[in-house]
Amino acid sequence: MTVTVPGPARDHGLVDIAIIGGGINGAGIARDAAGRGLRVLLCEKDDFAEGTSSRSGKLVHGGLRYLEYYEFRLVREALIEREVLLASAPHIIWPMRFVLPHSPEQRSAWLIRTGLFLYDHLGGRKRLAASRGLDLSHAPEGAPLRAEFRRAFEYSDCWVDDARLVILNLIDAARNGATILPRTRAVQARREDGMWLLEVQSDDGRTQVVRSRALVNAAGPWVRDVLQGIVGLNSAHNVRLVKGSHIVVPKFWSGPQAYLLQNADGRVIFVNPYEDDLALIGTTDIPYRGKAEDVTIDKGETDYLLQVLGRYFRTPPQESEIVHAFSGVRPLYDDSAENPSAVTRDYVFEVHGAHDAPPLLSIFGGKITTYRKLAEQALQRLVPWFPAMSSAWTADRPLPGGDIGGSFDDFLGGLARDYPDLPRRLIHHYARLYGTRARDLLGSTRIAADLGRHFGGDFYEREANWLRETEWARRAADFLDRRTKHGLHLTPAQRDAFESCI
């Protein structure tokens, strides 16, 4: 038997900020800090966005239901950010209309109208259509709904490919000089000689070290594990783990609209178009006390989601039609709310370190929509240690591939004209995932045969190589589930065949 012995520790030298955690918060901070000229290193114990940040409801939204809990500042900030993000990444973020059938047993019509009025006006809405009422007996949106639902409200929010949002932030961070380390676990951090000494270990067992002037704990559900187990500090703050599960079924209605369903327990369920011919349904919002890495959907959650669908739709999907399911743990800031749905989606920073000691900044809570603002505020908290830091810059800068210069449809049409012999569906896939970077991927390609081996669906060898070379993809799930959603469109045999060749 051959035993592989790791070589000597690699020394990354001195950086300004070392970040633990490769979800959306860590990625956003890395991008912002690197763009301000700071030397940045980020490590993530698994693949990027493998935890919470790829298991969301995939929405950039203000949080309509948070108005019930008087979270006006948070909703306003999120609505403003919705506009910013839509402009920065129109290839992975786009508008979606949500139909809310009126169920007077839950919320009165006047309450919903008031909430939608606030939702339309709190955040300075510019790009998205305003809310309106619908007569479901005549509107096509009412066709799949049961006859007793005669009235609805419709409003706007945005869809987002959550895992790709993380990757685009990391690509931009790397372009600005950041060192990005996937599958590299933080082992120990201690203050030494006026700086942090951080030891990390890659999945091949190799130890690496970095000295840093500041340390950022963006570990999400594992934020306290990092504080106590890696840094050896206690905290007055805590996160409350709330489990959210989703199911994926074939799309069972016509039209591009999504639906927002009220349930008798006060929770709401989103029913969203997904991957053209599928539907994403969730979430469940229940307390979770296990290990974050062990989270999985259970039969009770599946039954719960199907029961809500059965209440509203004429021909709801059945359990046998579920093609995929996933669960995530939201690391919400623990504000002691009794109802998991009422736990704040706001975020809190905690800084350990006096002005003469290197700081540790830990993040509790947060949500995808406000990640960019969170990053700005996190760096603002570190200004005392970096007084020469340049100003915030990400609000009006596109993410990689987002510089399409007009509407997405116009960009798609131009890409199709440049590659007339490729199937339109394939062009749409590349445009959606990569934006203007699609031309770098396609290069001199003219026909599908130029793309190399066909793994099934719209997945070809050239794209796999591109993801390996430019987006840190290494394992099958990186390629099929997070960088893309090809895994939803491959047969088990096709998936196994791809996994055997990487």
ChimeraX attribute file (.defattr): number of C-alpha atoms within 10 A of each C-alpha:
attribute: neighborCount
match mode: 1-to-1
recipient: residues
	/A:1	3
	/A:2	4
	/A:3	5
	/A:4	8
	/A:5	9
	/A:6	10
	/A:7	9
	/A:8	9
	/A:9	13
	/A:10	14
	/A:11	12
	/A:12	13
	/A:13	10
	/A:14	18
	/A:15	20
	/A:16	20
	/A:17	26
	/A:18	28
	/A:19	27
	/A:20	28
	/A:21	28
	/A:22	32
	/A:23	27
	/A:24	33
	/A:25	29
	/A:26	29
	/A:27	31
	/A:28	26
	/A:29	30
	/A:30	33
	/A:31	26
	/A:32	25
	/A:33	27
	/A:34	22
	/A:35	23
	/A:36	17
	/A:37	14
	/A:38	19
	/A:39	20
	/A:40	27
	/A:41	26
	/A:42	26
	/A:43	24
	/A:44	25
	/A:45	21
	/A:46	17
	/A:47	21
	/A:48	30
	/A:49	25
	/A:50	20
	/A:51	23
	/A:52	24
	/A:53	27
	/A:54	24
	/A:55	20
	/A:56	24
	/A:57	24
	/A:58	20
	/A:59	22
	/A:60	27
	/A:61	22
	/A:62	26
	/A:63	19
	/A:64	17
	/A:65	18
	/A:66	18
	/A:67	19
	/A:68	12
	/A:69	11
	/A:70	10
	/A:71	17
	/A:72	17
	/A:73	13
	/A:74	19
	/A:75	25
	/A:76	20
	/A:77	16
	/A:78	24
	/A:79	26
	/A:80	21
	/A:81	22
	/A:82	26
	/A:83	21
	/A:84	18
	/A:85	27
	/A:86	22
	/A:87	22
	/A:88	22
	/A:89	24
	/A:90	23
	/A:91	28
	/A:92	24
	/A:93	23
	/A:94	19
	/A:95	18
	/A:96	20
	/A:97	21
	/A:98	24
	/A:99	24
	/A:100	21
	/A:101	24
	/A:102	23
	/A:103	19
	/A:104	10
	/A:105	9
	/A:106	13
	/A:107	13
	/A:108	11
	/A:109	15
	/A:110	9
	/A:111	11
	/A:112	17
	/A:113	15
	/A:114	12
	/A:115	16
	/A:116	21
	/A:117	15
	/A:118	16
	/A:119	25
	/A:120	19
	/A:121	13
	/A:122	18
	/A:123	19
	/A:124	12
	/A:125	16
	/A:126	11
	/A:127	12
	/A:128	18
	/A:129	15
	/A:130	16
	/A:131	18
	/A:132	14
	/A:133	15
	/A:134	20
	/A:135	15
	/A:136	22
	/A:137	15
	/A:138	11
	/A:139	12
	/A:140	13
	/A:141	23
	/A:142	21
	/A:143	15
	/A:144	16
	/A:145	22
	/A:146	15
	/A:147	13
	/A:148	11
	/A:149	17
	/A:150	17
	/A:151	18
	/A:152	20
	/A:153	20
	/A:154	21
	/A:155	21
	/A:156	23
	/A:157	20
	/A:158	22
	/A:159	20
	/A:160	24
	/A:161	24
	/A:162	26
	/A:163	26
	/A:164	22
	/A:165	25
	/A:166	25
	/A:167	25
	/A:168	23
	/A:169	23
	/A:170	30
	/A:171	21
	/A:172	21
	/A:173	25
	/A:174	19
	/A:175	14
	/A:176	20
	/A:177	17
	/A:178	25
	/A:179	19
	/A:180	20
	/A:181	21
	/A:182	19
	/A:183	19
	/A:184	25
	/A:185	21
	/A:186	24
	/A:187	17
	/A:188	16
	/A:189	21
	/A:190	14
	/A:191	18
	/A:192	12
	/A:193	10
	/A:194	12
	/A:195	19
	/A:196	26
	/A:197	22
	/A:198	22
	/A:199	21
	/A:200	26
	/A:201	21
	/A:202	18
	/A:203	13
	/A:204	11
	/A:205	14
	/A:206	15
	/A:207	20
	/A:208	19
	/A:209	20
	/A:210	18
	/A:211	26
	/A:212	25
	/A:213	21
	/A:214	24
	/A:215	28
	/A:216	23
	/A:217	25
	/A:218	26
	/A:219	26
	/A:220	31
	/A:221	24
	/A:222	16
	/A:223	21
	/A:224	23
	/A:225	14
	/A:226	23
	/A:227	18
	/A:228	12
	/A:229	15
	/A:230	16
	/A:231	21
	/A:232	13
	/A:233	12
	/A:234	11
	/A:235	12
	/A:236	5
	/A:237	15
	/A:238	18
	/A:239	21
	/A:240	22
	/A:241	25
	/A:242	22
	/A:243	24
	/A:244	25
	/A:245	26
	/A:246	24
	/A:247	23
	/A:248	21
	/A:249	21
	/A:250	17
	/A:251	18
	/A:252	15
	/A:253	19
	/A:254	11
	/A:255	10
	/A:256	13
	/A:257	16
	/A:258	23
	/A:259	18
	/A:260	20
	/A:261	20
	/A:262	22
	/A:263	19
	/A:264	11
	/A:265	7
	/A:266	11
	/A:267	16
	/A:268	19
	/A:269	20
	/A:270	23
	/A:271	25
	/A:272	25
	/A:273	25
	/A:274	18
	/A:275	15
	/A:276	9
	/A:277	11
	/A:278	16
	/A:279	21
	/A:280	22
	/A:281	24
	/A:282	26
	/A:283	23
	/A:284	23
	/A:285	23
	/A:286	15
	/A:287	16
	/A:288	16
	/A:289	11
	/A:290	11
	/A:291	11
	/A:292	20
	/A:293	13
	/A:294	9
	/A:295	18
	/A:296	14
	/A:297	17
	/A:298	12
	/A:299	7
	/A:300	10
	/A:301	19
	/A:302	18
	/A:303	13
	/A:304	15
	/A:305	22
	/A:306	18
	/A:307	14
	/A:308	17
	/A:309	22
	/A:310	16
	/A:311	14
	/A:312	20
	/A:313	18
	/A:314	13
	/A:315	13
	/A:316	17
	/A:317	16
	/A:318	13
	/A:319	13
	/A:320	7
	/A:321	11
	/A:322	14
	/A:323	13
	/A:324	12
	/A:325	17
	/A:326	17
	/A:327	23
	/A:328	27
	/A:329	30
	/A:330	27
	/A:331	26
	/A:332	24
	/A:333	21
	/A:334	20
	/A:335	15
	/A:336	11
	/A:337	11
	/A:338	8
	/A:339	11
	/A:340	20
	/A:341	19
	/A:342	17
	/A:343	19
	/A:344	19
	/A:345	23
	/A:346	19
	/A:347	19
	/A:348	17
	/A:349	15
	/A:350	17
	/A:351	17
	/A:352	15
	/A:353	12
	/A:354	11
	/A:355	9
	/A:356	8
	/A:357	17
	/A:358	20
	/A:359	25
	/A:360	23
	/A:361	20
	/A:362	25
	/A:363	26
	/A:364	25
	/A:365	24
	/A:366	21
	/A:367	22
	/A:368	24
	/A:369	26
	/A:370	26
	/A:371	22
	/A:372	24
	/A:373	19
	/A:374	22
	/A:375	23
	/A:376	19
	/A:377	14
	/A:378	23
	/A:379	21
	/A:380	15
	/A:381	16
	/A:382	18
	/A:383	12
	/A:384	13
	/A:385	17
	/A:386	15
	/A:387	9
	/A:388	9
	/A:389	16
	/A:390	13
	/A:391	13
	/A:392	16
	/A:393	12
	/A:394	20
	/A:395	15
	/A:396	10
	/A:397	14
	/A:398	19
	/A:399	23
	/A:400	21
	/A:401	21
	/A:402	23
	/A:403	18
	/A:404	21
	/A:405	10
	/A:406	10
	/A:407	10
	/A:408	17
	/A:409	13
	/A:410	12
	/A:411	18
	/A:412	22
	/A:413	15
	/A:414	12
	/A:415	20
	/A:416	19
	/A:417	12
	/A:418	12
	/A:419	19
	/A:420	13
	/A:421	13
	/A:422	17
	/A:423	13
	/A:424	15
	/A:425	11
	/A:426	15
	/A:427	21
	/A:428	17
	/A:429	17
	/A:430	22
	/A:431	25
	/A:432	21
	/A:433	18
	/A:434	21
	/A:435	25
	/A:436	21
	/A:437	16
	/A:438	18
	/A:439	17
	/A:440	10
	/A:441	18
	/A:442	17
	/A:443	9
	/A:444	11
	/A:445	15
	/A:446	14
	/A:447	12
	/A:448	15
	/A:449	11
	/A:450	14
	/A:451	18
	/A:452	13
	/A:453	13
	/A:454	15
	/A:455	17
	/A:456	17
	/A:457	14
	/A:458	17
	/A:459	24
	/A:460	17
	/A:461	15
	/A:462	17
	/A:463	19
	/A:464	22
	/A:465	15
	/A:466	15
	/A:467	18
	/A:468	16
	/A:469	11
	/A:470	11
	/A:471	18
	/A:472	21
	/A:473	21
	/A:474	16
	/A:475	12
	/A:476	18
	/A:477	18
	/A:478	21
	/A:479	25
	/A:480	21
	/A:481	15
	/A:482	25
	/A:483	25
	/A:484	19
	/A:485	17
	/A:486	19
	/A:487	20
	/A:488	17
	/A:489	15
	/A:490	18
	/A:491	13
	/A:492	11
	/A:493	10
	/A:494	16
	/A:495	19
	/A:496	12
	/A:497	13
	/A:498	20
	/A:499	14
	/A:500	9
	/A:501	7
	/A:502	12
